[in-house]
Amino acid sequence: MNPPAPTATELEAHPVVQAAFAAAWADSFVDDDALRHEEGGFVYANLDTGEISVRRAPPGETDAIDLSFPTEVGGSFLVATYHTHPHPPDRVWTAEPSPTDRRLAAESGVPWFVISHVGTFVTGPDCRRDGLSGPPGYPTD
């Protein structure tokens, strides 16, 4: 039987993940119209120790970030992604996961977190599909 993966609720409460969310939000330049952009990355669980770690993705654009290629972390499995929606509440941008976020999260097999001015949202499965087994990146790879 495959070891279970941490749930989205467990990951969101983890101090390493909380720190990564805060750093991505700060690095998104949410108060600067000229520099505002999406930031994000990947969350991993180590198969042997259960340790949670994160790796950042390259910075994104004003309203997009590429989370297609998670970094490989030895002995660990990708268990979630995260990214910011750094747009002020008075703009037309969505704070919640976009339709594209929702589709990609469902296809990817891991939870996707979106951090915005109104809070953190999660979409996709509650935890990594098939637990900590298979390819170390997205379980659908």
Phi and psi in radians as a Rosetta constraint file:
Dihedral C 1 N 2 CA 2 C 2 CIRCULARHARMONIC -1.290 0.35
Dihedral N 2 CA 2 C 2 N 3 CIRCULARHARMONIC 2.409 0.35
Dihedral C 2 N 3 CA 3 C 3 CIRCULARHARMONIC -1.061 0.35
Dihedral N 3 CA 3 C 3 N 4 CIRCULARHARMONIC 2.503 0.35
Dihedral C 3 N 4 CA 4 C 4 CIRCULARHARMONIC -1.227 0.35
Dihedral N 4 CA 4 C 4 N 5 CIRCULARHARMONIC 2.594 0.35
Dihedral C 4 N 5 CA 5 C 5 CIRCULARHARMONIC -1.608 0.35
Dihedral N 5 CA 5 C 5 N 6 CIRCULARHARMONIC 2.656 0.35
Dihedral C 5 N 6 CA 6 C 6 CIRCULARHARMONIC -1.117 0.35
Dihedral N 6 CA 6 C 6 N 7 CIRCULARHARMONIC 2.560 0.35
Dihedral C 6 N 7 CA 7 C 7 CIRCULARHARMONIC -1.390 0.35
Dihedral N 7 CA 7 C 7 N 8 CIRCULARHARMONIC 2.886 0.35
Dihedral C 7 N 8 CA 8 C 8 CIRCULARHARMONIC -1.036 0.35
Dihedral N 8 CA 8 C 8 N 9 CIRCULARHARMONIC -0.685 0.35
Dihedral C 8 N 9 CA 9 C 9 CIRCULARHARMONIC -1.111 0.35
Dihedral N 9 CA 9 C 9 N 10 CIRCULARHARMONIC -0.761 0.35
Dihedral C 9 N 10 CA 10 C 10 CIRCULARHARMONIC -1.122 0.35
Dihedral N 10 CA 10 C 10 N 11 CIRCULARHARMONIC -0.736 0.35
Dihedral C 10 N 11 CA 11 C 11 CIRCULARHARMONIC -1.146 0.35
Dihedral N 11 CA 11 C 11 N 12 CIRCULARHARMONIC -0.774 0.35
Dihedral C 11 N 12 CA 12 C 12 CIRCULARHARMONIC -1.066 0.35
Dihedral N 12 CA 12 C 12 N 13 CIRCULARHARMONIC -0.524 0.35
Dihedral C 12 N 13 CA 13 C 13 CIRCULARHARMONIC -1.501 0.35
Dihedral N 13 CA 13 C 13 N 14 CIRCULARHARMONIC -0.180 0.35
Dihedral C 13 N 14 CA 14 C 14 CIRCULARHARMONIC -1.288 0.35
Dihedral N 14 CA 14 C 14 N 15 CIRCULARHARMONIC 2.326 0.35
Dihedral C 14 N 15 CA 15 C 15 CIRCULARHARMONIC -1.015 0.35
Dihedral N 15 CA 15 C 15 N 16 CIRCULARHARMONIC -0.636 0.35
Dihedral C 15 N 16 CA 16 C 16 CIRCULARHARMONIC -1.138 0.35
Dihedral N 16 CA 16 C 16 N 17 CIRCULARHARMONIC -0.717 0.35
Dihedral C 16 N 17 CA 17 C 17 CIRCULARHARMONIC -1.234 0.35
Dihedral N 17 CA 17 C 17 N 18 CIRCULARHARMONIC -0.755 0.35
Dihedral C 17 N 18 CA 18 C 18 CIRCULARHARMONIC -1.022 0.35
Dihedral N 18 CA 18 C 18 N 19 CIRCULARHARMONIC -0.736 0.35
Dihedral C 18 N 19 CA 19 C 19 CIRCULARHARMONIC -1.129 0.35
Dihedral N 19 CA 19 C 19 N 20 CIRCULARHARMONIC -0.682 0.35
Dihedral C 19 N 20 CA 20 C 20 CIRCULARHARMONIC -1.140 0.35
Dihedral N 20 CA 20 C 20 N 21 CIRCULARHARMONIC -0.714 0.35
Dihedral C 20 N 21 CA 21 C 21 CIRCULARHARMONIC -1.077 0.35
Dihedral N 21 CA 21 C 21 N 22 CIRCULARHARMONIC -0.799 0.35
Dihedral C 21 N 22 CA 22 C 22 CIRCULARHARMONIC -1.103 0.35
Dihedral N 22 CA 22 C 22 N 23 CIRCULARHARMONIC -0.737 0.35
Dihedral C 22 N 23 CA 23 C 23 CIRCULARHARMONIC -1.158 0.35
Dihedral N 23 CA 23 C 23 N 24 CIRCULARHARMONIC -0.729 0.35
Dihedral C 23 N 24 CA 24 C 24 CIRCULARHARMONIC -1.108 0.35
Dihedral N 24 CA 24 C 24 N 25 CIRCULARHARMONIC -0.712 0.35
Dihedral C 24 N 25 CA 25 C 25 CIRCULARHARMONIC -1.102 0.35
Dihedral N 25 CA 25 C 25 N 26 CIRCULARHARMONIC -0.813 0.35
Dihedral C 25 N 26 CA 26 C 26 CIRCULARHARMONIC -1.082 0.35
Dihedral N 26 CA 26 C 26 N 27 CIRCULARHARMONIC -0.677 0.35
Dihedral C 26 N 27 CA 27 C 27 CIRCULARHARMONIC -1.378 0.35
Dihedral N 27 CA 27 C 27 N 28 CIRCULARHARMONIC -0.072 0.35
Dihedral C 27 N 28 CA 28 C 28 CIRCULARHARMONIC -1.445 0.35
Dihedral N 28 CA 28 C 28 N 29 CIRCULARHARMONIC -0.108 0.35
Dihedral C 28 N 29 CA 29 C 29 CIRCULARHARMONIC 0.922 0.35
Dihedral N 29 CA 29 C 29 N 30 CIRCULARHARMONIC 0.910 0.35
Dihedral C 29 N 30 CA 30 C 30 CIRCULARHARMONIC -1.052 0.35
Dihedral N 30 CA 30 C 30 N 31 CIRCULARHARMONIC -0.420 0.35
Dihedral C 30 N 31 CA 31 C 31 CIRCULARHARMONIC -1.714 0.35
Dihedral N 31 CA 31 C 31 N 32 CIRCULARHARMONIC 0.163 0.35
Dihedral C 31 N 32 CA 32 C 32 CIRCULARHARMONIC -2.157 0.35
Dihedral N 32 CA 32 C 32 N 33 CIRCULARHARMONIC 1.879 0.35
Dihedral C 32 N 33 CA 33 C 33 CIRCULARHARMONIC -1.025 0.35
Dihedral N 33 CA 33 C 33 N 34 CIRCULARHARMONIC -0.567 0.35
Dihedral C 33 N 34 CA 34 C 34 CIRCULARHARMONIC -1.382 0.35
Dihedral N 34 CA 34 C 34 N 35 CIRCULARHARMONIC -0.550 0.35
Dihedral C 34 N 35 CA 35 C 35 CIRCULARHARMONIC -1.849 0.35
Dihedral N 35 CA 35 C 35 N 36 CIRCULARHARMONIC -0.153 0.35
Dihedral C 35 N 36 CA 36 C 36 CIRCULARHARMONIC -0.975 0.35
Dihedral N 36 CA 36 C 36 N 37 CIRCULARHARMONIC 2.313 0.35
Dihedral C 36 N 37 CA 37 C 37 CIRCULARHARMONIC -2.788 0.35
Dihedral N 37 CA 37 C 37 N 38 CIRCULARHARMONIC 2.846 0.35
Dihedral C 37 N 38 CA 38 C 38 CIRCULARHARMONIC -1.408 0.35
Dihedral N 38 CA 38 C 38 N 39 CIRCULARHARMONIC 2.452 0.35
Dihedral C 38 N 39 CA 39 C 39 CIRCULARHARMONIC -2.194 0.35
Dihedral N 39 CA 39 C 39 N 40 CIRCULARHARMONIC 2.711 0.35
Dihedral C 39 N 40 CA 40 C 40 CIRCULARHARMONIC 3.136 0.35
Dihedral N 40 CA 40 C 40 N 41 CIRCULARHARMONIC -2.907 0.35
Dihedral C 40 N 41 CA 41 C 41 CIRCULARHARMONIC 3.065 0.35
Dihedral N 41 CA 41 C 41 N 42 CIRCULARHARMONIC -2.661 0.35
Dihedral C 41 N 42 CA 42 C 42 CIRCULARHARMONIC -2.286 0.35
Dihedral N 42 CA 42 C 42 N 43 CIRCULARHARMONIC 2.535 0.35
Dihedral C 42 N 43 CA 43 C 43 CIRCULARHARMONIC -2.000 0.35
Dihedral N 43 CA 43 C 43 N 44 CIRCULARHARMONIC 2.367 0.35
Dihedral C 43 N 44 CA 44 C 44 CIRCULARHARMONIC -2.200 0.35
Dihedral N 44 CA 44 C 44 N 45 CIRCULARHARMONIC 2.649 0.35
Dihedral C 44 N 45 CA 45 C 45 CIRCULARHARMONIC -2.128 0.35
Dihedral N 45 CA 45 C 45 N 46 CIRCULARHARMONIC 2.282 0.35
Dihedral C 45 N 46 CA 46 C 46 CIRCULARHARMONIC -1.346 0.35
Dihedral N 46 CA 46 C 46 N 47 CIRCULARHARMONIC 2.288 0.35
Dihedral C 46 N 47 CA 47 C 47 CIRCULARHARMONIC -1.085 0.35
Dihedral N 47 CA 47 C 47 N 48 CIRCULARHARMONIC -0.697 0.35
Dihedral C 47 N 48 CA 48 C 48 CIRCULARHARMONIC -1.480 0.35
Dihedral N 48 CA 48 C 48 N 49 CIRCULARHARMONIC -0.696 0.35
Dihedral C 48 N 49 CA 49 C 49 CIRCULARHARMONIC -1.806 0.35
Dihedral N 49 CA 49 C 49 N 50 CIRCULARHARMONIC -0.330 0.35
Dihedral C 49 N 50 CA 50 C 50 CIRCULARHARMONIC 1.367 0.35
Dihedral N 50 CA 50 C 50 N 51 CIRCULARHARMONIC -0.008 0.35
Dihedral C 50 N 51 CA 51 C 51 CIRCULARHARMONIC -1.020 0.35
Dihedral N 51 CA 51 C 51 N 52 CIRCULARHARMONIC 2.397 0.35
Dihedral C 51 N 52 CA 52 C 52 CIRCULARHARMONIC -1.719 0.35
Dihedral N 52 CA 52 C 52 N 53 CIRCULARHARMONIC 2.329 0.35
Dihedral C 52 N 53 CA 53 C 53 CIRCULARHARMONIC -2.402 0.35
Dihedral N 53 CA 53 C 53 N 54 CIRCULARHARMONIC 2.881 0.35
Dihedral C 53 N 54 CA 54 C 54 CIRCULARHARMONIC -2.320 0.35
Dihedral N 54 CA 54 C 54 N 55 CIRCULARHARMONIC 2.694 0.35
Dihedral C 54 N 55 CA 55 C 55 CIRCULARHARMONIC -2.386 0.35
Dihedral N 55 CA 55 C 55 N 56 CIRCULARHARMONIC 2.403 0.35
Dihedral C 55 N 56 CA 56 C 56 CIRCULARHARMONIC -1.457 0.35
Dihedral N 56 CA 56 C 56 N 57 CIRCULARHARMONIC 2.576 0.35
Dihedral C 56 N 57 CA 57 C 57 CIRCULARHARMONIC -1.557 0.35
Dihedral N 57 CA 57 C 57 N 58 CIRCULARHARMONIC 2.829 0.35
Dihedral C 57 N 58 CA 58 C 58 CIRCULARHARMONIC -1.030 0.35
Dihedral N 58 CA 58 C 58 N 59 CIRCULARHARMONIC 2.573 0.35
Dihedral C 58 N 59 CA 59 C 59 CIRCULARHARMONIC -0.956 0.35
Dihedral N 59 CA 59 C 59 N 60 CIRCULARHARMONIC 2.601 0.35
Dihedral C 59 N 60 CA 60 C 60 CIRCULARHARMONIC -1.695 0.35
Dihedral N 60 CA 60 C 60 N 61 CIRCULARHARMONIC -2.809 0.35
Dihedral C 60 N 61 CA 61 C 61 CIRCULARHARMONIC -1.728 0.35
Dihedral N 61 CA 61 C 61 N 62 CIRCULARHARMONIC -2.996 0.35
Dihedral C 61 N 62 CA 62 C 62 CIRCULARHARMONIC -0.992 0.35
Dihedral N 62 CA 62 C 62 N 63 CIRCULARHARMONIC -0.698 0.35
Dihedral C 62 N 63 CA 63 C 63 CIRCULARHARMONIC -2.383 0.35
Dihedral N 63 CA 63 C 63 N 64 CIRCULARHARMONIC 0.554 0.35
Dihedral C 63 N 64 CA 64 C 64 CIRCULARHARMONIC -2.828 0.35
Dihedral N 64 CA 64 C 64 N 65 CIRCULARHARMONIC 2.679 0.35
Dihedral C 64 N 65 CA 65 C 65 CIRCULARHARMONIC -2.598 0.35
Dihedral N 65 CA 65 C 65 N 66 CIRCULARHARMONIC 2.503 0.35
Dihedral C 65 N 66 CA 66 C 66 CIRCULARHARMONIC -1.642 0.35
Dihedral N 66 CA 66 C 66 N 67 CIRCULARHARMONIC 1.964 0.35
Dihedral C 66 N 67 CA 67 C 67 CIRCULARHARMONIC -1.952 0.35
Dihedral N 67 CA 67 C 67 N 68 CIRCULARHARMONIC 0.519 0.35
Dihedral C 67 N 68 CA 68 C 68 CIRCULARHARMONIC -1.317 0.35
Dihedral N 68 CA 68 C 68 N 69 CIRCULARHARMONIC -0.468 0.35
Dihedral C 68 N 69 CA 69 C 69 CIRCULARHARMONIC -2.182 0.35
Dihedral N 69 CA 69 C 69 N 70 CIRCULARHARMONIC 1.439 0.35
Dihedral C 69 N 70 CA 70 C 70 CIRCULARHARMONIC -1.149 0.35
Dihedral N 70 CA 70 C 70 N 71 CIRCULARHARMONIC 2.493 0.35
Dihedral C 70 N 71 CA 71 C 71 CIRCULARHARMONIC -1.159 0.35
Dihedral N 71 CA 71 C 71 N 72 CIRCULARHARMONIC 2.477 0.35
Dihedral C 71 N 72 CA 72 C 72 CIRCULARHARMONIC -1.430 0.35
Dihedral N 72 CA 72 C 72 N 73 CIRCULARHARMONIC 2.323 0.35
Dihedral C 72 N 73 CA 73 C 73 CIRCULARHARMONIC -2.114 0.35
Dihedral N 73 CA 73 C 73 N 74 CIRCULARHARMONIC 1.987 0.35
Dihedral C 73 N 74 CA 74 C 74 CIRCULARHARMONIC -0.851 0.35
Dihedral N 74 CA 74 C 74 N 75 CIRCULARHARMONIC 2.234 0.35
Dihedral C 74 N 75 CA 75 C 75 CIRCULARHARMONIC 1.313 0.35
Dihedral N 75 CA 75 C 75 N 76 CIRCULARHARMONIC 0.084 0.35
Dihedral C 75 N 76 CA 76 C 76 CIRCULARHARMONIC -2.115 0.35
Dihedral N 76 CA 76 C 76 N 77 CIRCULARHARMONIC 2.754 0.35
Dihedral C 76 N 77 CA 77 C 77 CIRCULARHARMONIC -2.082 0.35
Dihedral N 77 CA 77 C 77 N 78 CIRCULARHARMONIC 2.447 0.35
Dihedral C 77 N 78 CA 78 C 78 CIRCULARHARMONIC -1.095 0.35
Dihedral N 78 CA 78 C 78 N 79 CIRCULARHARMONIC 2.222 0.35
Dihedral C 78 N 79 CA 79 C 79 CIRCULARHARMONIC -2.120 0.35
Dihedral N 79 CA 79 C 79 N 80 CIRCULARHARMONIC -0.158 0.35
Dihedral C 79 N 80 CA 80 C 80 CIRCULARHARMONIC -3.005 0.35
Dihedral N 80 CA 80 C 80 N 81 CIRCULARHARMONIC 2.852 0.35
Dihedral C 80 N 81 CA 81 C 81 CIRCULARHARMONIC -2.128 0.35
Dihedral N 81 CA 81 C 81 N 82 CIRCULARHARMONIC 2.869 0.35
Dihedral C 81 N 82 CA 82 C 82 CIRCULARHARMONIC -2.585 0.35
Dihedral N 82 CA 82 C 82 N 83 CIRCULARHARMONIC 2.613 0.35
Dihedral C 82 N 83 CA 83 C 83 CIRCULARHARMONIC -2.798 0.35
Dihedral N 83 CA 83 C 83 N 84 CIRCULARHARMONIC 2.851 0.35
Dihedral C 83 N 84 CA 84 C 84 CIRCULARHARMONIC -1.709 0.35
Dihedral N 84 CA 84 C 84 N 85 CIRCULARHARMONIC 2.686 0.35
Dihedral C 84 N 85 CA 85 C 85 CIRCULARHARMONIC -2.111 0.35
Dihedral N 85 CA 85 C 85 N 86 CIRCULARHARMONIC 1.476 0.35
Dihedral C 85 N 86 CA 86 C 86 CIRCULARHARMONIC -1.498 0.35
Dihedral N 86 CA 86 C 86 N 87 CIRCULARHARMONIC 0.821 0.35
Dihedral C 86 N 87 CA 87 C 87 CIRCULARHARMONIC -1.908 0.35
Dihedral N 87 CA 87 C 87 N 88 CIRCULARHARMONIC 2.413 0.35
Dihedral C 87 N 88 CA 88 C 88 CIRCULARHARMONIC -1.080 0.35
Dihedral N 88 CA 88 C 88 N 89 CIRCULARHARMONIC 2.671 0.35
Dihedral C 88 N 89 CA 89 C 89 CIRCULARHARMONIC -1.124 0.35
Dihedral N 89 CA 89 C 89 N 90 CIRCULARHARMONIC -0.344 0.35
Dihedral C 89 N 90 CA 90 C 90 CIRCULARHARMONIC -1.560 0.35
Dihedral N 90 CA 90 C 90 N 91 CIRCULARHARMONIC 0.182 0.35
Dihedral C 90 N 91 CA 91 C 91 CIRCULARHARMONIC -1.876 0.35
Dihedral N 91 CA 91 C 91 N 92 CIRCULARHARMONIC 2.904 0.35
Dihedral C 91 N 92 CA 92 C 92 CIRCULARHARMONIC -1.334 0.35
Dihedral N 92 CA 92 C 92 N 93 CIRCULARHARMONIC -0.172 0.35
Dihedral C 92 N 93 CA 93 C 93 CIRCULARHARMONIC -1.103 0.35
Dihedral N 93 CA 93 C 93 N 94 CIRCULARHARMONIC 2.631 0.35
Dihedral C 93 N 94 CA 94 C 94 CIRCULARHARMONIC -1.565 0.35
Dihedral N 94 CA 94 C 94 N 95 CIRCULARHARMONIC 2.406 0.35
Dihedral C 94 N 95 CA 95 C 95 CIRCULARHARMONIC -1.409 0.35
Dihedral N 95 CA 95 C 95 N 96 CIRCULARHARMONIC -0.559 0.35
Dihedral C 95 N 96 CA 96 C 96 CIRCULARHARMONIC -1.416 0.35
Dihedral N 96 CA 96 C 96 N 97 CIRCULARHARMONIC 3.023 0.35
Dihedral C 96 N 97 CA 97 C 97 CIRCULARHARMONIC -1.007 0.35
Dihedral N 97 CA 97 C 97 N 98 CIRCULARHARMONIC 2.335 0.35
Dihedral C 97 N 98 CA 98 C 98 CIRCULARHARMONIC -1.286 0.35
Dihedral N 98 CA 98 C 98 N 99 CIRCULARHARMONIC 2.922 0.35
Dihedral C 98 N 99 CA 99 C 99 CIRCULARHARMONIC -0.976 0.35
Dihedral N 99 CA 99 C 99 N 100 CIRCULARHARMONIC -0.648 0.35
Dihedral C 99 N 100 CA 100 C 100 CIRCULARHARMONIC -1.154 0.35
Dihedral N 100 CA 100 C 100 N 101 CIRCULARHARMONIC -0.752 0.35
Dihedral C 100 N 101 CA 101 C 101 CIRCULARHARMONIC -0.991 0.35
Dihedral N 101 CA 101 C 101 N 102 CIRCULARHARMONIC -0.803 0.35
Dihedral C 101 N 102 CA 102 C 102 CIRCULARHARMONIC -1.100 0.35
Dihedral N 102 CA 102 C 102 N 103 CIRCULARHARMONIC -0.753 0.35
Dihedral C 102 N 103 CA 103 C 103 CIRCULARHARMONIC -1.140 0.35
Dihedral N 103 CA 103 C 103 N 104 CIRCULARHARMONIC -0.839 0.35
Dihedral C 103 N 104 CA 104 C 104 CIRCULARHARMONIC -1.133 0.35
Dihedral N 104 CA 104 C 104 N 105 CIRCULARHARMONIC -0.648 0.35
Dihedral C 104 N 105 CA 105 C 105 CIRCULARHARMONIC -1.105 0.35
Dihedral N 105 CA 105 C 105 N 106 CIRCULARHARMONIC -0.778 0.35
Dihedral C 105 N 106 CA 106 C 106 CIRCULARHARMONIC -1.100 0.35
Dihedral N 106 CA 106 C 106 N 107 CIRCULARHARMONIC -0.705 0.35
Dihedral C 106 N 107 CA 107 C 107 CIRCULARHARMONIC -1.258 0.35
Dihedral N 107 CA 107 C 107 N 108 CIRCULARHARMONIC -0.575 0.35
Dihedral C 107 N 108 CA 108 C 108 CIRCULARHARMONIC -1.269 0.35
Dihedral N 108 CA 108 C 108 N 109 CIRCULARHARMONIC -0.530 0.35
Dihedral C 108 N 109 CA 109 C 109 CIRCULARHARMONIC 1.521 0.35
Dihedral N 109 CA 109 C 109 N 110 CIRCULARHARMONIC 0.170 0.35
Dihedral C 109 N 110 CA 110 C 110 CIRCULARHARMONIC -2.342 0.35
Dihedral N 110 CA 110 C 110 N 111 CIRCULARHARMONIC 2.705 0.35
Dihedral C 110 N 111 CA 111 C 111 CIRCULARHARMONIC -1.114 0.35
Dihedral N 111 CA 111 C 111 N 112 CIRCULARHARMONIC 2.530 0.35
Dihedral C 111 N 112 CA 112 C 112 CIRCULARHARMONIC -2.042 0.35
Dihedral N 112 CA 112 C 112 N 113 CIRCULARHARMONIC 2.155 0.35
Dihedral C 112 N 113 CA 113 C 113 CIRCULARHARMONIC -1.710 0.35
Dihedral N 113 CA 113 C 113 N 114 CIRCULARHARMONIC 2.426 0.35
Dihedral C 113 N 114 CA 114 C 114 CIRCULARHARMONIC -2.156 0.35
Dihedral N 114 CA 114 C 114 N 115 CIRCULARHARMONIC 2.154 0.35
Dihedral C 114 N 115 CA 115 C 115 CIRCULARHARMONIC -1.810 0.35
Dihedral N 115 CA 115 C 115 N 116 CIRCULARHARMONIC 2.223 0.35
Dihedral C 115 N 116 CA 116 C 116 CIRCULARHARMONIC -2.446 0.35
Dihedral N 116 CA 116 C 116 N 117 CIRCULARHARMONIC -3.126 0.35
Dihedral C 116 N 117 CA 117 C 117 CIRCULARHARMONIC -1.134 0.35
Dihedral N 117 CA 117 C 117 N 118 CIRCULARHARMONIC -0.305 0.35
Dihedral C 117 N 118 CA 118 C 118 CIRCULARHARMONIC -1.815 0.35
Dihedral N 118 CA 118 C 118 N 119 CIRCULARHARMONIC -0.006 0.35
Dihedral C 118 N 119 CA 119 C 119 CIRCULARHARMONIC 2.372 0.35
Dihedral N 119 CA 119 C 119 N 120 CIRCULARHARMONIC -2.897 0.35
Dihedral C 119 N 120 CA 120 C 120 CIRCULARHARMONIC -1.919 0.35
Dihedral N 120 CA 120 C 120 N 121 CIRCULARHARMONIC 2.344 0.35
Dihedral C 120 N 121 CA 121 C 121 CIRCULARHARMONIC -2.063 0.35
Dihedral N 121 CA 121 C 121 N 122 CIRCULARHARMONIC 2.728 0.35
Dihedral C 121 N 122 CA 122 C 122 CIRCULARHARMONIC -2.335 0.35
Dihedral N 122 CA 122 C 122 N 123 CIRCULARHARMONIC 2.489 0.35
Dihedral C 122 N 123 CA 123 C 123 CIRCULARHARMONIC -2.422 0.35
Dihedral N 123 CA 123 C 123 N 124 CIRCULARHARMONIC 2.851 0.35
Dihedral C 123 N 124 CA 124 C 124 CIRCULARHARMONIC 1.648 0.35
Dihedral N 124 CA 124 C 124 N 125 CIRCULARHARMONIC -2.864 0.35
Dihedral C 124 N 125 CA 125 C 125 CIRCULARHARMONIC -1.186 0.35
Dihedral N 125 CA 125 C 125 N 126 CIRCULARHARMONIC 2.792 0.35
Dihedral C 125 N 126 CA 126 C 126 CIRCULARHARMONIC -1.213 0.35
Dihedral N 126 CA 126 C 126 N 127 CIRCULARHARMONIC -0.451 0.35
Dihedral C 126 N 127 CA 127 C 127 CIRCULARHARMONIC -2.705 0.35
Dihedral N 127 CA 127 C 127 N 128 CIRCULARHARMONIC 2.989 0.35
Dihedral C 127 N 128 CA 128 C 128 CIRCULARHARMONIC -0.972 0.35
Dihedral N 128 CA 128 C 128 N 129 CIRCULARHARMONIC 2.232 0.35
Dihedral C 128 N 129 CA 129 C 129 CIRCULARHARMONIC -1.063 0.35
Dihedral N 129 CA 129 C 129 N 130 CIRCULARHARMONIC 2.313 0.35
Dihedral C 129 N 130 CA 130 C 130 CIRCULARHARMONIC 1.232 0.35
Dihedral N 130 CA 130 C 130 N 131 CIRCULARHARMONIC 0.294 0.35
Dihedral C 130 N 131 CA 131 C 131 CIRCULARHARMONIC 1.158 0.35
Dihedral N 131 CA 131 C 131 N 132 CIRCULARHARMONIC -2.771 0.35
Dihedral C 131 N 132 CA 132 C 132 CIRCULARHARMONIC -1.547 0.35
Dihedral N 132 CA 132 C 132 N 133 CIRCULARHARMONIC 1.279 0.35
Dihedral C 132 N 133 CA 133 C 133 CIRCULARHARMONIC -2.678 0.35
Dihedral N 133 CA 133 C 133 N 134 CIRCULARHARMONIC 3.034 0.35
Dihedral C 133 N 134 CA 134 C 134 CIRCULARHARMONIC 1.382 0.35
Dihedral N 134 CA 134 C 134 N 135 CIRCULARHARMONIC -2.685 0.35
Dihedral C 134 N 135 CA 135 C 135 CIRCULARHARMONIC -1.163 0.35
Dihedral N 135 CA 135 C 135 N 136 CIRCULARHARMONIC 2.571 0.35
Dihedral C 135 N 136 CA 136 C 136 CIRCULARHARMONIC -1.248 0.35
Dihedral N 136 CA 136 C 136 N 137 CIRCULARHARMONIC -0.383 0.35
Dihedral C 136 N 137 CA 137 C 137 CIRCULARHARMONIC -1.477 0.35
Dihedral N 137 CA 137 C 137 N 138 CIRCULARHARMONIC -2.377 0.35
Dihedral C 137 N 138 CA 138 C 138 CIRCULARHARMONIC -1.098 0.35
Dihedral N 138 CA 138 C 138 N 139 CIRCULARHARMONIC 2.385 0.35
Dihedral C 138 N 139 CA 139 C 139 CIRCULARHARMONIC -1.149 0.35
Dihedral N 139 CA 139 C 139 N 140 CIRCULARHARMONIC -0.226 0.35
Dihedral C 139 N 140 CA 140 C 140 CIRCULARHARMONIC -1.559 0.35
Dihedral N 140 CA 140 C 140 N 141 CIRCULARHARMONIC -0.088 0.35
